[in-house]
Amino acid sequence: MFTDTTKTKKSQRSTKYPAVVINLLRELKDEQDKQREILGDKWVESDRLFVADDGAPLFVNNPYKWLQKFCKDNGLRFCDIHSYRHFHASALIFAGVDPVTVSADLGHSAVSTTVNTPYGHTHTAQPYSIKIKSSACQSR
């Protein structure tokens, strides 16, 4: 797997996750600790969160292949992993999160990168925005 520095300083960020995600990550860590104990000196130490059964970093295609199989097994349309990043941005914008916050969450160095993407995150959110504004005006 290829690892490098982030594109910009702003790309280095902390993010918050819901308790359910944190709990799943804790369960994963517990499983890895048990596996480390079983393997002893055969465990490969790495700085990765998601690792192979022996602690070694995953091969670059493993997450892609896993997702592909998961989608097939569950009758879901397959989208590459990067598509979930765009879905995340779109979901935040549709939920009414402001572009500055979305941009920071994505690690974009400028808000314009978020709002001027060719993916249509903001363009597809416009009807939703109009609906919210209309609803707000009607409730007064």
C-alpha positions as CSV (number, residue, x, y, z in Angstrom):
1,M,0.0,0.0,0.0
2,F,1.3,3.5,-0.8
3,T,1.5,6.0,2.0
4,D,2.6,9.6,1.6
5,T,2.1,12.9,3.3
6,T,-1.2,14.8,2.8
7,K,-1.5,17.2,-0.1
8,T,-1.8,20.3,2.1
9,K,-1.4,21.2,5.8
10,K,-5.2,21.6,6.0
11,S,-5.5,18.0,4.9
12,Q,-4.1,17.0,8.3
13,R,-7.1,17.0,10.5
14,S,-9.0,15.4,13.3
15,T,-12.6,14.3,12.9
16,K,-15.4,13.2,15.2
17,Y,-17.2,9.9,14.8
18,P,-20.5,8.7,16.4
19,A,-20.2,6.4,19.4
20,V,-21.3,3.4,17.3
21,V,-18.2,3.8,15.1
22,I,-15.9,4.3,18.1
23,N,-17.3,1.2,19.7
24,L,-16.7,-0.8,16.5
25,L,-13.1,0.5,16.4
26,R,-12.6,-0.5,20.0
27,E,-13.9,-4.0,19.2
28,L,-11.5,-4.2,16.3
29,K,-8.6,-3.1,18.5
30,D,-9.6,-5.8,21.1
31,E,-9.6,-8.4,18.4
32,Q,-6.2,-7.3,17.1
33,D,-4.8,-7.3,20.6
34,K,-6.0,-11.0,21.0
35,Q,-4.5,-11.9,17.7
36,R,-1.2,-10.1,18.6
37,E,-1.1,-12.2,21.8
38,I,-1.7,-15.5,19.9
39,L,0.9,-14.8,17.3
40,G,3.5,-13.4,19.7
41,D,6.7,-12.4,17.9
42,K,5.1,-13.4,14.5
43,W,2.8,-10.3,14.8
44,V,3.9,-7.5,12.5
45,E,3.8,-4.1,14.1
46,S,2.5,-1.3,11.9
47,D,0.9,2.1,12.3
48,R,-2.2,1.0,10.4
49,L,-5.8,0.7,11.8
50,F,-6.9,-2.0,9.3
51,V,-4.4,-4.8,9.0
52,A,-4.0,-8.4,7.9
53,D,-4.5,-11.3,10.4
54,D,-0.8,-11.1,11.2
55,G,-0.8,-7.3,11.8
56,A,0.9,-6.5,8.4
57,P,-0.5,-3.6,6.3
58,L,-3.2,-4.7,3.9
59,F,-2.4,-5.0,0.2
60,V,-3.7,-2.0,-1.7
61,N,-6.5,-4.0,-3.4
62,N,-7.9,-5.7,-0.3
63,P,-10.4,-3.1,0.8
64,Y,-11.6,-2.7,-2.9
65,K,-12.0,-6.5,-3.3
66,W,-13.8,-6.8,0.1
67,L,-16.2,-4.0,-0.9
68,Q,-16.8,-5.5,-4.3
69,K,-17.6,-8.9,-2.7
70,F,-19.8,-7.4,0.0
71,C,-21.9,-5.5,-2.6
72,K,-22.3,-8.6,-4.8
73,D,-23.2,-10.8,-1.8
74,N,-25.8,-8.3,-0.7
75,G,-27.3,-7.4,-4.1
76,L,-25.9,-3.8,-3.9
77,R,-24.6,-1.7,-6.8
78,F,-20.8,-1.5,-6.5
79,C,-19.2,1.9,-6.3
80,D,-15.5,2.4,-5.9
81,I,-14.3,3.4,-2.5
82,H,-13.6,7.0,-3.5
83,S,-17.3,7.4,-4.4
84,Y,-18.1,7.2,-0.7
85,R,-16.1,10.3,-0.1
86,H,-18.3,12.2,-2.6
87,F,-21.4,10.6,-1.1
88,H,-20.3,11.8,2.3
89,A,-19.9,15.4,0.9
90,S,-23.3,15.3,-0.8
91,A,-25.0,13.9,2.3
92,L,-23.6,16.6,4.5
93,I,-24.7,19.3,2.1
94,F,-28.1,17.8,1.7
95,A,-28.4,17.7,5.5
96,G,-27.8,21.5,5.5
97,V,-24.2,21.5,6.7
98,D,-22.5,24.7,5.6
99,P,-19.8,24.5,2.8
100,V,-17.1,25.7,5.2
101,T,-17.7,22.8,7.6
102,V,-18.0,20.3,4.7
103,S,-14.8,21.6,3.2
104,A,-12.9,21.3,6.5
105,D,-14.3,17.8,7.0
106,L,-13.0,16.8,3.6
107,G,-9.6,18.4,4.2
108,H,-9.9,20.8,1.2
109,S,-7.5,23.6,1.4
110,A,-10.1,26.0,0.0
111,V,-13.9,26.1,0.3
112,S,-14.0,26.7,-3.5
113,T,-12.7,23.1,-4.0
114,T,-15.8,21.8,-2.3
115,V,-18.4,24.1,-3.9
116,N,-16.9,24.1,-7.4
117,T,-16.5,20.3,-7.8
118,P,-17.7,18.7,-11.1
119,Y,-19.6,16.2,-9.0
120,G,-22.6,18.3,-8.4
121,H,-22.7,18.2,-4.6
122,T,-24.0,21.8,-4.3
123,H,-26.0,21.8,-7.5
124,T,-28.0,18.8,-6.5
125,A,-28.6,20.3,-3.1
126,Q,-30.2,23.5,-4.5
127,P,-33.7,22.1,-4.7
128,Y,-33.3,20.9,-1.1
129,S,-32.1,24.3,0.0
130,I,-35.1,26.0,-1.7
131,K,-37.4,23.5,0.1
132,I,-35.9,24.4,3.5
133,K,-36.1,28.1,2.8
134,S,-39.7,27.8,1.7
135,S,-40.7,25.8,4.7
136,A,-39.0,28.3,7.0
137,C,-40.9,31.2,5.4
138,Q,-44.3,29.3,5.7
139,S,-43.8,28.6,9.4
140,R,-43.7,32.3,10.3
